[in-house]
Amino acid sequence: MKKVMFFRPMFYIGGTEIAILSLVRNLKGYELYIGYTDDTSDKELLKKYEKYAKVVKIDKNYKGEVDTLVLCSPYKSALDINDQIKRNKTMLWFHHFGGRESSIFTDDLFYEVVDEIITVSETCKKVMLKQDYANKVIGKIRVIYNIIDVDDIIRKSNKRIKMDTDHELTMVSVGRVCYEKGFERQLKLAKLLKQHNVDFKWYIVGGNYYKEVEDEIKNKYAELEDNFVFTGFVDNPYNIIKKCDYLVLLSDDETWGLVLTEAKILGVPCIVTDFDVAYEQILDNKTGIILSRDNLDSYEDKIDLILKNKKIYKENLKDFKWSNDRTLRRWAKLL
C-alpha cells in the first residue's frame, strides 16, 4: 500500500485544512499521514484527521519515508522538512496565491525537489504562467478541483439552529477575520445598506489565530453592532449559510473560494469581489453579484440588485450539482 503524507507547517482551520480533510476522507487504498511542525496547530482539528490518517509531529529528530510527499503550503517554510522525509515524489498542492503567501516560488530548492504543482482553479494556473518563473513550472502544473463532501454539507445544513433571520436581508461571511478577506469592503457595503434604511443582519463566521487582528477589525464594526453577529469559529457553518439570502466574500484575492461552491450547493447566491477566479465560480447577476475590489463607491449601484434579485439568484441555483468523481480519478493517477 502506497504511503502519502500531506504536510503543512501549521494546521489552523481554514479553506486549505477543510480541503485536505475532505480529500483524505475520500482517498481509499493508501496509507495516509498528516505531517506538521508547529506546536500551536489546532489540536481539535488534528483529531479530525486521525479518523483517516496518522497525524505526525515532525520535530528536528524525525526521519520518515513515504512514496509521495504533498506540500500543502506555498510558504518557503514548507521546505524545511526536505531532508527529513525520504520519498519518490514531491507535490505542491496550494489554495492561496499572491504576495507573501507564495514565497515558496522564490526558493531554488523548490524547483529541484517538486515534481508536480496542483492548484485548484484554471484561473490560478493562468496567473502562474504570467509570472517570472513561468518557464520553470509550465510542465508541472495540474488543475484539480477540490473534493467537496456534498452529502456532509447537506446533512449539517439541516441541523437545527436558532438565528435572527426576520430581516429584509440576511447575509453571512465565512473565513478568517483578517484584512485580506475584505473587511473594509464589508464595512463600506454595510454602511451603504444602513444609509438606504435596509433592515439587515450579517453573520461573520470565523476568527483569527492572531487575536489582536481579529479584535482590531471587530472594533471597526462597533457602530453597527446591532447589524453584525461575530460567531467565532464554528464546527458547522452550513446551517447558518442555508438560512441566509447571500454568502458574502469580498476578498483581495482567492485561488478558489471553497465556501462559494459550498454556498451554491445549498442554493445560496454569493456576493463577491472581482478577483479573477470569481468569474470561474459566479455568473454575475445570475448566481450572484460581482463587486469591484477598488471602486467601493460603485457598491451603491448594486443595492437594488441585492435586494430585488435574491429570489431570482436562488432559483438559478436550484439545479446546481457538484461531482467528485473526476477529482478522485486525477488524484489516483498522480499518486
C-alpha positions in Angstrom: 0.0 0.0 0.0 1.5 3.4 -1.1 2.3 5.9 1.7 1.3 9.5 1.2 2.0 12.4 3.6 0.2 15.7 3.4 2.4 18.3 5.1 1.5 21.8 6.3 3.7 23.6 8.9 0.8 24.8 10.9 -2.8 23.5 10.8 -5.3 26.1 11.7 -8.9 25.9 10.5 -9.4 27.4 7.1 -10.2 26.5 3.5 -7.0 24.6 2.9 -7.4 22.5 6.0 -11.0 21.7 5.0 -9.9 20.7 1.5 -7.2 18.4 3.0 -9.7 16.8 5.3 -12.2 16.2 2.5 -9.6 14.6 0.4 -8.1 12.2 3.0 -11.6 11.3 4.0 -12.3 10.1 0.4 -8.9 8.6 -0.6 -9.0 4.8 -0.5 -6.2 2.3 -0.8 -3.4 4.4 0.6 -1.6 4.7 3.9 -2.1 8.3 4.7 -0.2 10.7 7.0 -0.7 14.3 8.1 2.5 16.0 9.0 3.1 19.3 10.8 5.8 21.1 12.7 4.2 24.0 14.6 3.1 23.2 18.2 0.4 25.9 18.0 -1.5 23.9 15.4 -5.2 23.4 16.2 -5.3 20.1 18.2 -9.1 19.7 17.8 -8.6 19.9 14.0 -5.8 17.4 14.1 -8.0 15.0 15.9 -10.4 15.1 13.0 -7.7 13.9 10.7 -6.9 11.0 13.0 -10.0 9.2 11.7 -8.5 8.9 8.3 -4.7 9.3 8.6 -1.8 9.0 11.1 -1.0 12.5 12.4 2.7 13.1 12.8 4.5 15.9 14.6 7.8 16.4 12.7 10.5 17.6 15.1 14.2 18.1 14.3 14.9 14.4 15.0 12.2 13.0 12.9 13.0 10.8 9.9 10.3 9.3 7.7 9.8 7.6 4.3 6.8 7.8 2.1 6.0 7.3 -1.6 4.6 10.8 -2.1 5.0 13.9 -0.1 2.3 16.6 -0.7 3.3 20.0 0.5 0.1 21.9 1.4 1.6 25.4 1.9 3.0 27.9 -0.6 5.3 29.3 2.1 9.1 28.6 2.0 8.8 27.1 5.4 7.1 24.0 3.8 10.6 23.1 2.5 12.1 23.0 6.0 11.5 19.2 6.3 13.0 18.4 2.9 16.0 16.4 4.3 13.8 14.6 6.9 11.4 12.8 4.6 12.6 10.3 2.1 10.2 10.0 -0.9 9.9 9.1 -4.6 7.8 12.1 -5.5 7.1 15.6 -4.2 4.0 17.7 -5.0 2.9 21.2 -4.0 -0.9 21.5 -3.5 -1.9 25.0 -2.7 -5.0 27.1 -2.2 -3.6 30.6 -1.7 -1.7 32.5 -4.3 -0.3 36.0 -4.1 2.3 38.1 -2.3 4.0 36.7 0.7 1.7 33.7 0.6 3.6 32.4 -2.4 7.2 32.7 -1.1 8.0 29.1 -1.9 8.3 30.1 -5.6 11.3 32.3 -4.7 13.3 29.3 -3.3 15.6 27.5 -5.8 15.2 24.3 -3.8 11.6 24.2 -4.7 12.3 23.7 -8.4 14.8 21.0 -7.6 12.5 18.8 -5.5 9.0 19.4 -6.6 7.7 17.2 -9.4 4.1 18.3 -9.7 2.2 21.5 -8.8 -1.5 21.1 -8.0 -3.7 24.2 -8.0 -7.4 24.3 -7.6 -8.6 26.5 -10.4 -7.9 27.2 -14.1 -7.6 30.9 -13.2 -4.7 30.3 -10.8 -2.9 28.3 -13.5 -3.2 31.2 -15.9 -1.9 33.6 -13.3 1.1 31.4 -12.6 2.0 31.2 -16.2 2.3 35.0 -16.3 4.9 35.1 -13.5 8.7 35.4 -13.9 9.2 31.8 -13.1 6.6 30.5 -15.6 9.3 28.6 -17.7 10.2 26.7 -14.6 6.7 25.4 -13.8 4.9 25.2 -17.2 5.2 21.4 -17.4 4.4 20.8 -13.8 1.1 22.5 -13.2 -2.1 20.4 -12.9 -5.5 21.8 -12.1 -7.6 19.6 -9.8 -10.7 21.0 -8.2 -11.3 20.3 -4.5 -13.2 17.4 -3.1 -16.4 18.7 -1.6 -18.4 16.4 0.6 -21.9 17.3 -0.7 -23.8 14.8 1.5 -22.0 16.0 4.6 -22.7 19.7 3.8 -26.4 19.0 3.2 -26.6 16.9 6.4 -25.0 19.6 8.5 -27.1 22.3 6.9 -30.3 20.6 8.1 -29.3 20.7 11.7 -31.5 23.0 13.7 -30.1 26.3 14.7 -31.6 29.5 16.3 -30.9 32.5 14.1 -32.2 36.0 13.9 -33.4 35.9 10.2 -36.5 38.1 10.5 -35.0 40.9 8.4 -35.2 42.3 4.9 -31.7 41.0 4.2 -29.7 38.3 6.0 -26.1 37.6 4.9 -23.1 35.6 6.1 -19.3 35.7 5.6 -17.3 32.6 6.4 -13.5 32.7 6.7 -10.6 34.2 8.7 -11.3 37.6 10.2 -8.4 39.4 8.5 -8.0 42.3 6.2 -7.2 40.2 3.2 -10.8 38.9 3.3 -12.1 42.3 2.6 -13.5 43.6 5.9 -13.0 47.2 4.9 -15.2 46.5 1.8 -17.8 44.7 4.0 -18.0 47.7 6.3 -18.5 50.0 3.2 -21.3 47.8 1.9 -22.9 47.7 5.4 -22.8 51.4 5.8 -24.5 51.9 2.4 -27.2 49.4 3.3 -27.7 51.4 6.5 -28.0 54.7 4.5 -30.7 53.1 2.4 -32.6 52.1 5.5 -32.2 48.4 4.8 -33.1 46.2 7.8 -30.2 43.6 7.6 -28.3 41.1 9.8 -24.9 40.0 8.8 -23.2 36.9 10.4 -19.4 36.7 10.5 -18.3 33.1 10.9 -14.6 32.7 11.7 -11.8 34.1 13.8 -8.1 34.7 13.6 -5.1 33.0 15.1 -3.8 36.5 15.7 -6.3 37.7 18.2 -5.2 41.3 18.1 -6.0 41.5 14.4 -9.5 40.0 15.0 -10.2 42.4 17.8 -8.9 45.4 15.8 -11.4 44.5 13.0 -14.3 43.9 15.3 -13.7 47.3 16.9 -14.3 49.0 13.5 -17.7 47.5 13.4 -18.8 48.8 16.8 -21.1 51.5 15.3 -23.0 48.7 13.5 -23.0 46.2 16.3 -26.8 45.7 16.0 -26.4 44.5 12.4 -23.4 42.2 12.9 -23.0 38.9 14.7 -19.4 37.6 15.1 -19.8 33.9 15.9 -16.1 33.0 16.0 -15.1 29.6 14.6 -17.9 27.1 14.5 -17.7 23.4 13.5 -20.8 23.7 11.3 -21.3 26.9 9.3 -23.6 25.2 6.8 -26.8 25.5 8.8 -26.0 29.3 9.1 -25.3 29.6 5.4 -28.5 27.8 4.4 -30.7 30.3 6.3 -29.1 33.4 4.6 -30.0 35.3 1.5 -26.4 35.6 0.5 -22.9 34.3 1.2 -20.5 37.3 1.0 -16.8 37.1 0.1 -15.1 40.4 -0.6 -11.5 39.2 -0.6 -8.4 40.9 -2.1 -7.9 37.6 -4.0 -8.8 33.9 -3.9 -7.2 30.9 -5.6 -10.6 29.1 -5.3 -13.3 30.3 -3.0 -14.3 26.9 -1.5 -17.1 28.5 0.5 -18.6 29.9 -2.7 -19.1 26.4 -4.0 -20.4 25.2 -0.7 -23.0 28.0 -0.7 -24.1 27.2 -4.2 -24.6 23.5 -3.2 -27.0 24.9 -0.5 -28.8 27.1 -3.1 -27.4 30.3 -1.6 -26.2 33.0 -4.1 -23.0 34.9 -3.5 -21.8 38.5 -3.4 -18.1 38.5 -4.3 -15.4 40.9 -5.4 -13.9 40.8 -8.9 -10.8 38.6 -8.1 -10.0 36.6 -11.2 -11.4 33.2 -10.1 -14.8 34.8 -9.1 -15.7 34.7 -12.8 -14.9 30.9 -12.8 -17.3 30.4 -9.9 -20.1 33.0 -10.1 -22.3 34.2 -13.0 -22.7 37.9 -12.4 -26.3 38.9 -11.9 -27.4 35.2 -12.4 -26.0 33.2 -9.4 -24.8 36.3 -7.5 -23.2 39.7 -7.8 -19.6 40.6 -8.5 -18.4 43.9 -7.0 -15.3 45.9 -7.6 -12.3 45.5 -5.3 -11.2 49.0 -5.9 -14.2 51.2 -6.6 -16.2 50.9 -3.3 -18.4 53.8 -4.2 -19.9 51.6 -7.0 -21.5 49.4 -4.4 -24.3 51.8 -4.1 -25.4 51.0 -7.6 -25.8 47.3 -6.6 -28.1 47.8 -3.6 -31.3 47.4 -5.6 -30.0 44.3 -7.3 -29.0 42.8 -3.9 -32.5 43.4 -2.5 -34.7 42.8 -5.5 -33.0 39.8 -7.2 -32.1 37.5 -4.3 -35.0 35.1 -5.1 -34.1 35.0 -8.8 -30.5 34.1 -8.0 -31.7 31.3 -5.7 -33.9 30.0 -8.4 -31.0 29.9 -10.8 -29.0 27.7 -8.4 -31.7 25.1 -7.9 -30.1 22.7 -10.4 -26.5 23.2 -9.3 -24.6 19.9 -8.9 -21.1 19.1 -7.8 -19.4 15.8 -8.6 -16.1 14.5 -7.1 -15.5 11.6 -9.5 -13.1 13.3 -11.8 -11.2 14.8 -8.9 -10.6 11.4 -7.3 -9.6 9.9 -10.6 -7.0 12.6 -11.2 -5.6 12.3 -7.7 -5.4 8.5 -8.1 -3.4 8.9 -11.3 -0.9 11.3 -9.7 -0.4 9.2 -6.6 
